[in-house]
């Protein structure tokens, strides 16, 4: 009897265990199925979101061009031709050029007054067009701010560095004019006064047009003969090219670096052939840079009685 009861008890235990295992297995299967169903639903949801979410394209976005100095927005730009490289490159080069016209400012050089004190002067401001073009060629959809690279350079002269600056002549050049031609001589005299006592520190640049300024009757300039398209015509300020040409020969003799120079359309008599430097307001300019590691001063004087214009480039004795 005990054996029968034991067998029945063992059978009942086995059946109970089987039922429990089946229930667990079914529950686990249901859980796994539910998890798989949720994961599948999430994947489907993500696929749907991707389909709904538009793909960002550079040519559809609007970028803000910001001043590298201040962070101020200078212009909003939509690169609609971004995929057409040739058209786009031409477009952004034109954009950089237009922005530069409103930014670029030549250095206003420091001068030395009669008491030996330094006066005036203002910094050069340059928008680096090539750098801006490169920035616009490398746009992306995550960064909508574009740096407009603008650099400022102040005149590199101090009172200490200018001590004794007129002691030694590096190079001097003289040209002659007719004392009787009073109108032309007045123009030569005014332009010589404008460049006289200009001080350039190491690396400083010089622009003749910027320094002399616009030649107008209000500023005292007179009508006098000037060369335009190989013809001698009357114009306000005729004769100032003699000053720029004399200056060129002086600074060239001193070894300073010429950065912009143009010739007249016909030969002029006050300097040898090929040694002239024509200028006009809004047109050709004469520019150079002090490539020395010390400051120099320009001395210019037009003697209307003897008809001699002299430009002398000088520096201090201890500098050379």
ChimeraX commands (.cxc) that place a marker at each C-alpha (Angstrom):
marker #1 position 0.00,0.00,0.00 radius 0.5
marker #1 position 2.82,2.37,0.87 radius 0.5
marker #1 position 4.45,1.69,-2.47 radius 0.5
marker #1 position 1.20,2.55,-4.29 radius 0.5
marker #1 position 0.81,5.80,-2.38 radius 0.5
marker #1 position 4.44,6.72,-3.06 radius 0.5
marker #1 position 4.00,6.08,-6.75 radius 0.5
marker #1 position 0.83,8.17,-6.85 radius 0.5
marker #1 position 2.60,11.02,-4.97 radius 0.5
marker #1 position 5.58,10.93,-7.34 radius 0.5
marker #1 position 3.25,10.98,-10.36 radius 0.5
marker #1 position 1.35,13.93,-8.97 radius 0.5
marker #1 position 4.62,15.78,-8.36 radius 0.5
marker #1 position 5.78,15.12,-11.91 radius 0.5
marker #1 position 2.46,16.27,-13.37 radius 0.5
marker #1 position 2.53,19.43,-11.24 radius 0.5
marker #1 position 6.09,20.19,-12.31 radius 0.5
marker #1 position 5.20,19.65,-15.97 radius 0.5
marker #1 position 2.18,21.92,-15.68 radius 0.5
marker #1 position 4.30,24.61,-13.93 radius 0.5
marker #1 position 7.02,24.34,-16.56 radius 0.5
marker #1 position 4.49,24.60,-19.37 radius 0.5
marker #1 position 2.94,27.65,-17.78 radius 0.5
marker #1 position 6.39,29.28,-17.33 radius 0.5
marker #1 position 7.39,28.44,-20.88 radius 0.5
marker #1 position 4.16,29.85,-22.28 radius 0.5
marker #1 position 4.57,33.03,-20.16 radius 0.5
marker #1 position 8.20,33.49,-21.24 radius 0.5
marker #1 position 7.25,32.94,-24.86 radius 0.5
marker #1 position 4.50,35.52,-24.53 radius 0.5
marker #1 position 6.97,37.98,-22.92 radius 0.5
marker #1 position 9.55,37.38,-25.63 radius 0.5
marker #1 position 6.92,37.81,-28.31 radius 0.5
marker #1 position 5.74,41.02,-26.67 radius 0.5
marker #1 position 9.28,42.40,-26.50 radius 0.5
marker #1 position 9.95,41.46,-30.09 radius 0.5
marker #1 position 6.68,43.05,-31.10 radius 0.5
marker #1 position 7.59,46.29,-29.28 radius 0.5
marker #1 position 11.07,46.34,-30.87 radius 0.5
marker #1 position 9.57,45.79,-34.30 radius 0.5
marker #1 position 7.07,48.58,-33.65 radius 0.5
marker #1 position 9.90,50.94,-32.62 radius 0.5
marker #1 position 11.90,50.09,-35.74 radius 0.5
marker #1 position 8.87,50.73,-37.87 radius 0.5
marker #1 position 8.27,54.00,-36.02 radius 0.5
marker #1 position 11.87,55.11,-36.65 radius 0.5
marker #1 position 11.55,54.24,-40.32 radius 0.5
marker #1 position 8.40,56.31,-40.49 radius 0.5
marker #1 position 10.13,59.24,-38.74 radius 0.5
marker #1 position 13.03,59.08,-41.18 radius 0.5
marker #1 position 10.63,59.13,-44.06 radius 0.5
marker #1 position 8.80,62.10,-42.60 radius 0.5
marker #1 position 11.97,64.07,-41.63 radius 0.5
marker #1 position 13.26,66.08,-44.64 radius 0.5
marker #1 position 16.93,65.76,-45.65 radius 0.5
marker #1 position 18.75,69.07,-45.14 radius 0.5
marker #1 position 20.48,70.46,-48.21 radius 0.5
marker #1 position 23.10,73.21,-48.10 radius 0.5
marker #1 position 21.51,75.05,-51.00 radius 0.5
marker #1 position 18.19,75.27,-49.10 radius 0.5
marker #1 position 19.67,76.80,-45.95 radius 0.5
marker #1 position 20.39,80.43,-45.05 radius 0.5
marker #1 position 23.81,81.22,-43.60 radius 0.5
marker #1 position 24.83,84.21,-41.53 radius 0.5
marker #1 position 28.09,85.92,-42.49 radius 0.5
marker #1 position 29.58,87.32,-39.28 radius 0.5
marker #1 position 32.35,89.85,-38.69 radius 0.5
marker #1 position 35.29,87.92,-37.19 radius 0.5
marker #1 position 36.08,90.88,-34.90 radius 0.5
marker #1 position 32.66,91.46,-33.37 radius 0.5
marker #1 position 30.46,88.51,-34.27 radius 0.5
marker #1 position 27.96,90.92,-35.80 radius 0.5
marker #1 position 25.93,89.62,-38.75 radius 0.5
marker #1 position 27.06,91.41,-41.89 radius 0.5
marker #1 position 24.88,89.60,-44.39 radius 0.5
marker #1 position 22.57,86.63,-44.79 radius 0.5
marker #1 position 23.52,84.30,-47.63 radius 0.5
marker #1 position 21.61,81.50,-49.37 radius 0.5
marker #1 position 23.95,79.29,-51.47 radius 0.5
marker #1 position 21.38,78.36,-54.12 radius 0.5
marker #1 position 24.07,77.44,-56.68 radius 0.5
marker #1 position 26.16,75.36,-54.27 radius 0.5
marker #1 position 26.06,72.20,-56.42 radius 0.5
marker #1 position 27.19,74.03,-59.58 radius 0.5
marker #1 position 30.85,74.58,-58.65 radius 0.5
marker #1 position 31.79,77.01,-61.44 radius 0.5
marker #1 position 28.74,79.22,-60.97 radius 0.5
marker #1 position 28.99,79.07,-57.18 radius 0.5
marker #1 position 32.72,79.93,-57.11 radius 0.5
marker #1 position 32.10,82.95,-59.31 radius 0.5
marker #1 position 29.20,84.02,-57.10 radius 0.5
marker #1 position 31.12,83.83,-53.81 radius 0.5
marker #1 position 34.18,85.57,-55.26 radius 0.5
marker #1 position 31.93,88.43,-56.33 radius 0.5
marker #1 position 30.33,88.47,-52.88 radius 0.5
marker #1 position 33.73,88.62,-51.16 radius 0.5
marker #1 position 34.83,91.45,-53.46 radius 0.5
marker #1 position 31.69,93.50,-52.75 radius 0.5
marker #1 position 32.05,93.04,-48.98 radius 0.5
marker #1 position 35.74,93.99,-49.14 radius 0.5
marker #1 position 34.92,97.26,-50.93 radius 0.5
marker #1 position 32.89,98.36,-47.94 radius 0.5
marker #1 position 35.52,97.23,-45.41 radius 0.5
marker #1 position 39.04,97.70,-46.80 radius 0.5
marker #1 position 40.70,100.85,-45.51 radius 0.5
marker #1 position 44.33,101.78,-46.26 radius 0.5
marker #1 position 46.60,102.65,-43.36 radius 0.5
marker #1 position 46.72,106.35,-42.57 radius 0.5
marker #1 position 50.36,106.88,-41.76 radius 0.5
marker #1 position 51.69,108.71,-38.74 radius 0.5
marker #1 position 53.41,112.04,-39.32 radius 0.5
marker #1 position 56.02,113.95,-37.36 radius 0.5
marker #1 position 55.24,117.57,-36.60 radius 0.5
marker #1 position 57.65,120.52,-36.36 radius 0.5
marker #1 position 58.29,119.74,-32.69 radius 0.5
marker #1 position 59.29,116.14,-33.40 radius 0.5
marker #1 position 56.06,114.67,-31.98 radius 0.5
marker #1 position 54.14,111.90,-33.70 radius 0.5
marker #1 position 50.62,112.82,-34.83 radius 0.5
marker #1 position 47.67,111.20,-36.59 radius 0.5
marker #1 position 47.66,107.73,-38.04 radius 0.5
marker #1 position 44.94,105.10,-38.27 radius 0.5
marker #1 position 44.90,101.34,-38.72 radius 0.5
marker #1 position 44.65,99.39,-41.94 radius 0.5
marker #1 position 41.53,97.22,-42.23 radius 0.5
marker #1 position 41.53,94.31,-44.68 radius 0.5
marker #1 position 38.93,91.66,-45.48 radius 0.5
marker #1 position 40.82,88.56,-46.66 radius 0.5
marker #1 position 38.76,87.67,-49.72 radius 0.5
marker #1 position 40.47,84.34,-50.45 radius 0.5
marker #1 position 39.89,83.18,-46.87 radius 0.5
marker #1 position 36.20,84.10,-47.01 radius 0.5
marker #1 position 35.81,82.27,-50.33 radius 0.5
marker #1 position 37.35,79.15,-48.77 radius 0.5
marker #1 position 34.94,79.38,-45.82 radius 0.5
marker #1 position 31.99,79.60,-48.23 radius 0.5
marker #1 position 33.27,76.62,-50.23 radius 0.5
marker #1 position 33.26,74.44,-47.08 radius 0.5
marker #1 position 29.71,74.95,-45.81 radius 0.5
marker #1 position 27.87,72.23,-43.87 radius 0.5
marker #1 position 24.34,71.74,-42.57 radius 0.5
marker #1 position 25.25,71.86,-38.88 radius 0.5
marker #1 position 27.04,75.22,-38.68 radius 0.5
marker #1 position 25.11,78.14,-40.18 radius 0.5
marker #1 position 27.53,80.86,-39.04 radius 0.5
marker #1 position 30.29,81.79,-41.50 radius 0.5
marker #1 position 33.31,83.81,-40.34 radius 0.5
marker #1 position 34.14,86.88,-42.42 radius 0.5
marker #1 position 37.92,87.24,-41.84 radius 0.5
marker #1 position 38.71,90.90,-41.18 radius 0.5
marker #1 position 42.15,91.97,-39.95 radius 0.5
marker #1 position 43.32,95.27,-38.50 radius 0.5
marker #1 position 46.90,96.56,-38.47 radius 0.5
marker #1 position 47.88,99.74,-36.62 radius 0.5
marker #1 position 50.91,101.85,-37.63 radius 0.5
marker #1 position 54.03,100.29,-36.11 radius 0.5
marker #1 position 55.69,103.44,-34.77 radius 0.5
marker #1 position 56.32,104.70,-31.24 radius 0.5
marker #1 position 57.91,107.85,-29.91 radius 0.5
marker #1 position 60.85,105.78,-28.69 radius 0.5
marker #1 position 61.44,104.03,-32.03 radius 0.5
marker #1 position 61.23,107.38,-33.87 radius 0.5
marker #1 position 64.00,109.03,-31.86 radius 0.5
marker #1 position 66.56,110.62,-34.20 radius 0.5
marker #1 position 64.69,109.26,-37.23 radius 0.5
marker #1 position 65.82,112.09,-39.57 radius 0.5
marker #1 position 69.54,111.75,-38.82 radius 0.5
marker #1 position 70.71,109.71,-41.81 radius 0.5
marker #1 position 69.67,109.65,-45.47 radius 0.5
marker #1 position 69.03,106.20,-46.95 radius 0.5
marker #1 position 68.35,107.61,-50.44 radius 0.5
marker #1 position 67.45,110.94,-52.01 radius 0.5
marker #1 position 66.08,111.81,-55.46 radius 0.5
marker #1 position 65.44,115.15,-57.18 radius 0.5
marker #1 position 63.54,116.18,-60.31 radius 0.5
marker #1 position 63.18,119.56,-62.00 radius 0.5
marker #1 position 60.19,121.63,-63.16 radius 0.5
marker #1 position 59.71,125.05,-64.75 radius 0.5
marker #1 position 59.33,127.79,-62.12 radius 0.5
marker #1 position 57.20,129.79,-64.56 radius 0.5
marker #1 position 54.44,127.14,-64.69 radius 0.5
marker #1 position 52.77,128.40,-61.52 radius 0.5
marker #1 position 49.57,126.29,-61.63 radius 0.5
marker #1 position 51.40,123.01,-62.12 radius 0.5
marker #1 position 54.04,123.98,-59.57 radius 0.5
marker #1 position 51.34,124.63,-56.99 radius 0.5
marker #1 position 50.08,121.06,-57.47 radius 0.5
marker #1 position 53.59,119.67,-57.08 radius 0.5
marker #1 position 54.07,121.77,-53.96 radius 0.5
marker #1 position 50.77,120.66,-52.34 radius 0.5
marker #1 position 51.41,116.97,-53.02 radius 0.5
marker #1 position 54.97,117.26,-51.68 radius 0.5
marker #1 position 53.64,118.83,-48.49 radius 0.5
marker #1 position 51.16,115.95,-48.13 radius 0.5
marker #1 position 53.87,113.27,-48.11 radius 0.5
marker #1 position 56.43,115.30,-46.16 radius 0.5
marker #1 position 57.25,113.95,-42.68 radius 0.5
marker #1 position 55.32,110.70,-43.12 radius 0.5
marker #1 position 56.77,108.07,-40.77 radius 0.5
marker #1 position 56.60,104.36,-41.57 radius 0.5
marker #1 position 57.40,101.73,-38.98 radius 0.5
marker #1 position 58.53,98.19,-39.87 radius 0.5
marker #1 position 55.85,96.56,-42.02 radius 0.5
marker #1 position 53.81,99.76,-42.45 radius 0.5
marker #1 position 52.26,100.34,-45.86 radius 0.5
marker #1 position 51.94,103.59,-47.82 radius 0.5
marker #1 position 49.32,104.64,-50.38 radius 0.5
marker #1 position 49.99,107.81,-52.37 radius 0.5
marker #1 position 46.30,108.43,-53.12 radius 0.5
marker #1 position 45.34,107.86,-49.49 radius 0.5
marker #1 position 48.09,110.16,-48.21 radius 0.5
marker #1 position 47.68,113.00,-50.72 radius 0.5
marker #1 position 43.91,112.75,-50.87 radius 0.5
marker #1 position 41.53,113.78,-53.63 radius 0.5
marker #1 position 42.84,116.54,-55.85 radius 0.5
marker #1 position 40.11,119.19,-55.96 radius 0.5
marker #1 position 39.91,122.93,-56.49 radius 0.5
marker #1 position 38.50,123.26,-52.96 radius 0.5
marker #1 position 41.73,121.81,-51.61 radius 0.5
marker #1 position 43.82,124.27,-53.61 radius 0.5
marker #1 position 44.76,122.15,-56.62 radius 0.5
marker #1 position 44.98,123.95,-59.96 radius 0.5
marker #1 position 44.16,123.03,-63.57 radius 0.5
marker #1 position 47.37,121.94,-65.31 radius 0.5
marker #1 position 48.44,119.58,-68.13 radius 0.5
marker #1 position 48.28,115.84,-67.42 radius 0.5
marker #1 position 48.68,112.71,-69.56 radius 0.5
marker #1 position 45.53,110.69,-70.29 radius 0.5
marker #1 position 45.50,107.99,-72.98 radius 0.5
marker #1 position 48.73,109.28,-74.52 radius 0.5
marker #1 position 47.27,112.78,-74.80 radius 0.5
marker #1 position 48.23,115.91,-72.86 radius 0.5
marker #1 position 45.02,117.40,-71.46 radius 0.5
marker #1 position 44.10,119.91,-68.76 radius 0.5
marker #1 position 43.01,118.51,-65.44 radius 0.5
marker #1 position 42.76,119.53,-61.78 radius 0.5
marker #1 position 45.96,118.44,-60.07 radius 0.5
marker #1 position 48.11,118.02,-63.17 radius 0.5
marker #1 position 51.73,117.60,-62.06 radius 0.5
marker #1 position 51.21,115.46,-58.96 radius 0.5
marker #1 position 52.63,112.47,-60.84 radius 0.5
marker #1 position 56.00,114.21,-60.74 radius 0.5
marker #1 position 55.80,113.98,-56.96 radius 0.5
marker #1 position 54.79,110.29,-57.01 radius 0.5
marker #1 position 57.54,109.49,-59.55 radius 0.5
marker #1 position 60.18,111.33,-57.53 radius 0.5
marker #1 position 58.99,109.48,-54.43 radius 0.5
marker #1 position 59.23,106.14,-56.24 radius 0.5
marker #1 position 62.85,106.72,-57.20 radius 0.5
marker #1 position 63.76,107.75,-53.65 radius 0.5
marker #1 position 62.13,104.78,-51.90 radius 0.5
marker #1 position 63.42,102.39,-54.55 radius 0.5
marker #1 position 66.92,103.68,-53.90 radius 0.5
marker #1 position 66.37,103.15,-50.18 radius 0.5
marker #1 position 65.38,99.52,-50.81 radius 0.5
marker #1 position 61.77,99.76,-49.68 radius 0.5
marker #1 position 59.30,97.31,-51.23 radius 0.5
marker #1 position 57.09,98.64,-54.04 radius 0.5
marker #1 position 53.66,96.94,-54.01 radius 0.5
marker #1 position 51.79,98.93,-56.71 radius 0.5
marker #1 position 53.09,101.09,-59.54 radius 0.5
marker #1 position 51.82,102.02,-63.02 radius 0.5
marker #1 position 53.50,103.78,-65.93 radius 0.5
marker #1 position 52.19,106.78,-67.87 radius 0.5
marker #1 position 50.79,106.07,-71.33 radius 0.5
marker #1 position 53.59,108.17,-72.80 radius 0.5
marker #1 position 57.07,109.21,-71.71 radius 0.5
marker #1 position 57.47,111.99,-69.15 radius 0.5
marker #1 position 60.52,114.24,-69.15 radius 0.5
marker #1 position 61.29,114.56,-65.45 radius 0.5
marker #1 position 62.50,110.96,-64.90 radius 0.5
marker #1 position 64.19,108.38,-67.16 radius 0.5
marker #1 position 61.97,106.03,-69.18 radius 0.5
marker #1 position 60.38,103.35,-67.01 radius 0.5
marker #1 position 61.13,105.21,-63.78 radius 0.5
marker #1 position 57.77,106.97,-63.45 radius 0.5
marker #1 position 54.74,106.25,-61.24 radius 0.5
marker #1 position 51.43,107.56,-62.53 radius 0.5
marker #1 position 48.51,108.10,-60.15 radius 0.5
marker #1 position 44.91,109.27,-60.36 radius 0.5
marker #1 position 42.08,109.50,-57.86 radius 0.5
marker #1 position 39.96,106.36,-58.19 radius 0.5
marker #1 position 42.51,104.90,-60.60 radius 0.5
marker #1 position 46.19,103.88,-60.49 radius 0.5
marker #1 position 47.90,104.26,-57.12 radius 0.5
marker #1 position 51.51,104.14,-56.02 radius 0.5
marker #1 position 52.03,101.94,-52.96 radius 0.5
marker #1 position 54.96,100.59,-51.03 radius 0.5
marker #1 position 55.82,98.92,-47.72 radius 0.5
marker #1 position 58.61,99.58,-45.26 radius 0.5
marker #1 position 60.32,96.20,-45.33 radius 0.5
marker #1 position 63.09,97.32,-42.97 radius 0.5
marker #1 position 63.24,96.36,-39.31 radius 0.5
marker #1 position 63.40,100.04,-38.33 radius 0.5
marker #1 position 61.21,103.11,-39.00 radius 0.5
marker #1 position 61.87,105.61,-41.79 radius 0.5
marker #1 position 60.68,109.15,-42.47 radius 0.5
marker #1 position 59.93,110.74,-45.84 radius 0.5
marker #1 position 61.13,114.28,-46.39 radius 0.5
marker #1 position 59.75,116.09,-49.44 radius 0.5
marker #1 position 60.23,119.69,-50.54 radius 0.5
marker #1 position 59.34,121.54,-53.74 radius 0.5
marker #1 position 61.30,124.77,-54.26 radius 0.5
marker #1 position 59.12,126.78,-56.64 radius 0.5
marker #1 position 61.83,129.41,-57.04 radius 0.5
marker #1 position 64.55,127.06,-58.28 radius 0.5
marker #1 position 62.18,124.46,-59.78 radius 0.5
marker #1 position 63.57,121.49,-57.85 radius 0.5
marker #1 position 61.55,118.76,-56.13 radius 0.5
marker #1 position 63.47,116.55,-53.70 radius 0.5
marker #1 position 62.34,113.46,-51.80 radius 0.5
marker #1 position 64.65,112.07,-49.13 radius 0.5
marker #1 position 64.16,108.81,-47.18 radius 0.5
marker #1 position 65.82,109.00,-43.78 radius 0.5
marker #1 position 66.24,107.03,-40.56 radius 0.5
marker #1 position 68.15,107.18,-37.28 radius 0.5
marker #1 position 71.88,106.54,-37.05 radius 0.5
marker #1 position 71.52,103.75,-34.50 radius 0.5
marker #1 position 69.02,101.87,-36.73 radius 0.5
marker #1 position 71.50,101.04,-39.51 radius 0.5
marker link #1:1,2 radius 0.2
marker link #1:2,3 radius 0.2
marker link #1:3,4 radius 0.2
marker link #1:4,5 radius 0.2
marker link #1:5,6 radius 0.2
marker link #1:6,7 radius 0.2
marker link #1:7,8 radius 0.2
marker link #1:8,9 radius 0.2
marker link #1:9,10 radius 0.2
marker link #1:10,11 radius 0.2
marker link #1:11,12 radius 0.2
marker link #1:12,13 radius 0.2
marker link #1:13,14 radius 0.2
marker link #1:14,15 radius 0.2
marker link #1:15,16 radius 0.2
marker link #1:16,17 radius 0.2
marker link #1:17,18 radius 0.2
marker link #1:18,19 radius 0.2
marker link #1:19,20 radius 0.2
marker link #1:20,21 radius 0.2
marker link #1:21,22 radius 0.2
marker link #1:22,23 radius 0.2
marker link #1:23,24 radius 0.2
marker link #1:24,25 radius 0.2
marker link #1:25,26 radius 0.2
marker link #1:26,27 radius 0.2
marker link #1:27,28 radius 0.2
marker link #1:28,29 radius 0.2
marker link #1:29,30 radius 0.2
marker link #1:30,31 radius 0.2
marker link #1:31,32 radius 0.2
marker link #1:32,33 radius 0.2
marker link #1:33,34 radius 0.2
marker link #1:34,35 radius 0.2
marker link #1:35,36 radius 0.2
marker link #1:36,37 radius 0.2
marker link #1:37,38 radius 0.2
marker link #1:38,39 radius 0.2
marker link #1:39,40 radius 0.2
marker link #1:40,41 radius 0.2
marker link #1:41,42 radius 0.2
marker link #1:42,43 radius 0.2
marker link #1:43,44 radius 0.2
marker link #1:44,45 radius 0.2
marker link #1:45,46 radius 0.2
marker link #1:46,47 radius 0.2
marker link #1:47,48 radius 0.2
marker link #1:48,49 radius 0.2
marker link #1:49,50 radius 0.2
marker link #1:50,51 radius 0.2
marker link #1:51,52 radius 0.2
marker link #1:52,53 radius 0.2
marker link #1:53,54 radius 0.2
marker link #1:54,55 radius 0.2
marker link #1:55,56 radius 0.2
marker link #1:56,57 radius 0.2
marker link #1:57,58 radius 0.2
marker link #1:58,59 radius 0.2
marker link #1:59,60 radius 0.2
marker link #1:60,61 radius 0.2
marker link #1:61,62 radius 0.2
marker link #1:62,63 radius 0.2
marker link #1:63,64 radius 0.2
marker link #1:64,65 radius 0.2
marker link #1:65,66 radius 0.2
marker link #1:66,67 radius 0.2
marker link #1:67,68 radius 0.2
marker link #1:68,69 radius 0.2
marker link #1:69,70 radius 0.2
marker link #1:70,71 radius 0.2
marker link #1:71,72 radius 0.2
marker link #1:72,73 radius 0.2
marker link #1:73,74 radius 0.2
marker link #1:74,75 radius 0.2
marker link #1:75,76 radius 0.2
marker link #1:76,77 radius 0.2
marker link #1:77,78 radius 0.2
marker link #1:78,79 radius 0.2
marker link #1:79,80 radius 0.2
marker link #1:80,81 radius 0.2
marker link #1:81,82 radius 0.2
marker link #1:82,83 radius 0.2
marker link #1:83,84 radius 0.2
marker link #1:84,85 radius 0.2
marker link #1:85,86 radius 0.2
marker link #1:86,87 radius 0.2
marker link #1:87,88 radius 0.2
marker link #1:88,89 radius 0.2
marker link #1:89,90 radius 0.2
marker link #1:90,91 radius 0.2
marker link #1:91,92 radius 0.2
marker link #1:92,93 radius 0.2
marker link #1:93,94 radius 0.2
marker link #1:94,95 radius 0.2
marker link #1:95,96 radius 0.2
marker link #1:96,97 radius 0.2
marker link #1:97,98 radius 0.2
marker link #1:98,99 radius 0.2
marker link #1:99,100 radius 0.2
marker link #1:100,101 radius 0.2
marker link #1:101,102 radius 0.2
marker link #1:102,103 radius 0.2
marker link #1:103,104 radius 0.2
marker link #1:104,105 radius 0.2
marker link #1:105,106 radius 0.2
marker link #1:106,107 radius 0.2
marker link #1:107,108 radius 0.2
marker link #1:108,109 radius 0.2
marker link #1:109,110 radius 0.2
marker link #1:110,111 radius 0.2
marker link #1:111,112 radius 0.2
marker link #1:112,113 radius 0.2
marker link #1:113,114 radius 0.2
marker link #1:114,115 radius 0.2
marker link #1:115,116 radius 0.2
marker link #1:116,117 radius 0.2
marker link #1:117,118 radius 0.2
marker link #1:118,119 radius 0.2
marker link #1:119,120 radius 0.2
marker link #1:120,121 radius 0.2
marker link #1:121,122 radius 0.2
marker link #1:122,123 radius 0.2
marker link #1:123,124 radius 0.2
marker link #1:124,125 radius 0.2
marker link #1:125,126 radius 0.2
marker link #1:126,127 radius 0.2
marker link #1:127,128 radius 0.2
marker link #1:128,129 radius 0.2
marker link #1:129,130 radius 0.2
marker link #1:130,131 radius 0.2
marker link #1:131,132 radius 0.2
marker link #1:132,133 radius 0.2
marker link #1:133,134 radius 0.2
marker link #1:134,135 radius 0.2
marker link #1:135,136 radius 0.2
marker link #1:136,137 radius 0.2
marker link #1:137,138 radius 0.2
marker link #1:138,139 radius 0.2
marker link #1:139,140 radius 0.2
marker link #1:140,141 radius 0.2
marker link #1:141,142 radius 0.2
marker link #1:142,143 radius 0.2
marker link #1:143,144 radius 0.2
marker link #1:144,145 radius 0.2
marker link #1:145,146 radius 0.2
marker link #1:146,147 radius 0.2
marker link #1:147,148 radius 0.2
marker link #1:148,149 radius 0.2
marker link #1:149,150 radius 0.2
marker link #1:150,151 radius 0.2
marker link #1:151,152 radius 0.2
marker link #1:152,153 radius 0.2
marker link #1:153,154 radius 0.2
marker link #1:154,155 radius 0.2
marker link #1:155,156 radius 0.2
marker link #1:156,157 radius 0.2
marker link #1:157,158 radius 0.2
marker link #1:158,159 radius 0.2
marker link #1:159,160 radius 0.2
marker link #1:160,161 radius 0.2
marker link #1:161,162 radius 0.2
marker link #1:162,163 radius 0.2
marker link #1:163,164 radius 0.2
marker link #1:164,165 radius 0.2
marker link #1:165,166 radius 0.2
marker link #1:166,167 radius 0.2
marker link #1:167,168 radius 0.2
marker link #1:168,169 radius 0.2
marker link #1:169,170 radius 0.2
marker link #1:170,171 radius 0.2
marker link #1:171,172 radius 0.2
marker link #1:172,173 radius 0.2
marker link #1:173,174 radius 0.2
marker link #1:174,175 radius 0.2
marker link #1:175,176 radius 0.2
marker link #1:176,177 radius 0.2
marker link #1:177,178 radius 0.2
marker link #1:178,179 radius 0.2
marker link #1:179,180 radius 0.2
marker link #1:180,181 radius 0.2
marker link #1:181,182 radius 0.2
marker link #1:182,183 radius 0.2
marker link #1:183,184 radius 0.2
marker link #1:184,185 radius 0.2
marker link #1:185,186 radius 0.2
marker link #1:186,187 radius 0.2
marker link #1:187,188 radius 0.2
marker link #1:188,189 radius 0.2
marker link #1:189,190 radius 0.2
marker link #1:190,191 radius 0.2
marker link #1:191,192 radius 0.2
marker link #1:192,193 radius 0.2
marker link #1:193,194 radius 0.2
marker link #1:194,195 radius 0.2
marker link #1:195,196 radius 0.2
marker link #1:196,197 radius 0.2
marker link #1:197,198 radius 0.2
marker link #1:198,199 radius 0.2
marker link #1:199,200 radius 0.2
marker link #1:200,201 radius 0.2
marker link #1:201,202 radius 0.2
marker link #1:202,203 radius 0.2
marker link #1:203,204 radius 0.2
marker link #1:204,205 radius 0.2
marker link #1:205,206 radius 0.2
marker link #1:206,207 radius 0.2
marker link #1:207,208 radius 0.2
marker link #1:208,209 radius 0.2
marker link #1:209,210 radius 0.2
marker link #1:210,211 radius 0.2
marker link #1:211,212 radius 0.2
marker link #1:212,213 radius 0.2
marker link #1:213,214 radius 0.2
marker link #1:214,215 radius 0.2
marker link #1:215,216 radius 0.2
marker link #1:216,217 radius 0.2
marker link #1:217,218 radius 0.2
marker link #1:218,219 radius 0.2
marker link #1:219,220 radius 0.2
marker link #1:220,221 radius 0.2
marker link #1:221,222 radius 0.2
marker link #1:222,223 radius 0.2
marker link #1:223,224 radius 0.2
marker link #1:224,225 radius 0.2
marker link #1:225,226 radius 0.2
marker link #1:226,227 radius 0.2
marker link #1:227,228 radius 0.2
marker link #1:228,229 radius 0.2
marker link #1:229,230 radius 0.2
marker link #1:230,231 radius 0.2
marker link #1:231,232 radius 0.2
marker link #1:232,233 radius 0.2
marker link #1:233,234 radius 0.2
marker link #1:234,235 radius 0.2
marker link #1:235,236 radius 0.2
marker link #1:236,237 radius 0.2
marker link #1:237,238 radius 0.2
marker link #1:238,239 radius 0.2
marker link #1:239,240 radius 0.2
marker link #1:240,241 radius 0.2
marker link #1:241,242 radius 0.2
marker link #1:242,243 radius 0.2
marker link #1:243,244 radius 0.2
marker link #1:244,245 radius 0.2
marker link #1:245,246 radius 0.2
marker link #1:246,247 radius 0.2
marker link #1:247,248 radius 0.2
marker link #1:248,249 radius 0.2
marker link #1:249,250 radius 0.2
marker link #1:250,251 radius 0.2
marker link #1:251,252 radius 0.2
marker link #1:252,253 radius 0.2
marker link #1:253,254 radius 0.2
marker link #1:254,255 radius 0.2
marker link #1:255,256 radius 0.2
marker link #1:256,257 radius 0.2
marker link #1:257,258 radius 0.2
marker link #1:258,259 radius 0.2
marker link #1:259,260 radius 0.2
marker link #1:260,261 radius 0.2
marker link #1:261,262 radius 0.2
marker link #1:262,263 radius 0.2
marker link #1:263,264 radius 0.2
marker link #1:264,265 radius 0.2
marker link #1:265,266 radius 0.2
marker link #1:266,267 radius 0.2
marker link #1:267,268 radius 0.2
marker link #1:268,269 radius 0.2
marker link #1:269,270 radius 0.2
marker link #1:270,271 radius 0.2
marker link #1:271,272 radius 0.2
marker link #1:272,273 radius 0.2
marker link #1:273,274 radius 0.2
marker link #1:274,275 radius 0.2
marker link #1:275,276 radius 0.2
marker link #1:276,277 radius 0.2
marker link #1:277,278 radius 0.2
marker link #1:278,279 radius 0.2
marker link #1:279,280 radius 0.2
marker link #1:280,281 radius 0.2
marker link #1:281,282 radius 0.2
marker link #1:282,283 radius 0.2
marker link #1:283,284 radius 0.2
marker link #1:284,285 radius 0.2
marker link #1:285,286 radius 0.2
marker link #1:286,287 radius 0.2
marker link #1:287,288 radius 0.2
marker link #1:288,289 radius 0.2
marker link #1:289,290 radius 0.2
marker link #1:290,291 radius 0.2
marker link #1:291,292 radius 0.2
marker link #1:292,293 radius 0.2
marker link #1:293,294 radius 0.2
marker link #1:294,295 radius 0.2
marker link #1:295,296 radius 0.2
marker link #1:296,297 radius 0.2
marker link #1:297,298 radius 0.2
marker link #1:298,299 radius 0.2
marker link #1:299,300 radius 0.2
marker link #1:300,301 radius 0.2
marker link #1:301,302 radius 0.2
marker link #1:302,303 radius 0.2
marker link #1:303,304 radius 0.2
marker link #1:304,305 radius 0.2
marker link #1:305,306 radius 0.2
marker link #1:306,307 radius 0.2
marker link #1:307,308 radius 0.2
marker link #1:308,309 radius 0.2
marker link #1:309,310 radius 0.2
marker link #1:310,311 radius 0.2
marker link #1:311,312 radius 0.2
marker link #1:312,313 radius 0.2
marker link #1:313,314 radius 0.2
marker link #1:314,315 radius 0.2
marker link #1:315,316 radius 0.2
marker link #1:316,317 radius 0.2
marker link #1:317,318 radius 0.2
marker link #1:318,319 radius 0.2
marker link #1:319,320 radius 0.2
view
